[in-house]
Each structure stands twice: as structure tokens, then as C-alpha cells.
Amino acid sequence: MKIIFAGEGGQGVQVIAEILAKAAFWDGQPSLYIPNFGVEQRGGVSLAFVVIDQTP
């Protein structure tokens, strides 16, 4: 499963993506969190990619 979170800096995009990846990992599913953001602290583009392996 591939999920992309997008928003502006300061909206919590990175936080929610990291929480989801950690929750999947703690549930026993391999997961990957890839942050992508600029140097701005607020107002810039913020993307986060989460990949969760659902192989039985």
C-alpha cells in the first residue's frame, strides 16, 4: 500500500505520516516513511510518502 500525504509546512503532514508508518511497523507490517520538504518551517510544500507491505 502506498500513501502520499501533502500539505503546507506546519500542518503536521510529517508527523501523521511518521505515526502511520510506526503504527504499521508495531503491528508487524514492514513500513517505510520518506519525508520530502523544503527549508521553510511554515508555509512551504510538505510531502510525505508511506509504503506499507501487506504481504501475508
C-alpha positions as CSV (number, residue, x, y, z in Angstrom):
1,M,0.0,0.0,0.0
2,K,1.4,3.4,-1.0
3,I,0.1,6.6,0.7
4,I,1.1,10.2,-0.1
5,F,0.4,13.0,2.4
6,A,0.6,16.5,1.1
7,G,0.1,19.9,2.7
8,E,1.9,23.1,3.8
9,G,4.6,23.2,6.4
10,G,3.2,23.4,9.9
11,Q,0.1,21.3,9.2
12,G,1.5,18.1,10.7
13,V,2.0,16.2,7.4
14,Q,5.3,14.7,8.5
15,V,4.0,13.9,12.0
16,I,0.9,11.9,10.8
17,A,3.0,10.1,8.1
18,E,5.6,9.0,10.7
19,I,2.9,8.0,13.2
20,L,1.2,5.8,10.5
21,A,4.5,4.2,9.5
22,K,5.3,3.4,13.1
23,A,1.9,2.0,13.8
24,A,2.1,-0.3,10.9
25,F,5.6,-1.4,12.0
26,W,4.4,-2.1,15.6
27,D,1.5,-4.1,14.1
28,G,4.1,-6.4,12.4
29,Q,3.9,-4.9,8.9
30,P,7.2,-3.7,7.3
31,S,6.8,0.0,6.5
32,L,8.8,2.9,5.0
33,Y,8.5,6.6,5.7
34,I,10.0,9.0,3.2
35,P,9.8,12.7,4.2
36,N,10.1,15.4,1.5
37,F,10.1,19.1,2.4
38,G,11.9,22.4,1.8
39,V,13.9,24.5,4.1
40,E,10.9,26.6,5.2
41,Q,9.5,25.9,8.6
42,R,5.9,27.1,7.7
43,G,4.1,27.7,4.5
44,G,6.3,25.7,2.2
45,V,5.3,22.5,0.4
46,S,5.4,19.4,2.6
47,L,5.1,15.8,1.2
48,A,5.5,12.5,2.9
49,F,5.4,9.1,1.4
50,V,4.5,6.0,3.4
51,V,4.8,2.4,2.0
52,I,3.3,-0.5,4.0
53,D,4.0,-4.1,2.9
54,Q,0.8,-6.2,3.3
55,T,2.3,-9.5,2.2
56,P,1.0,-12.3,4.5
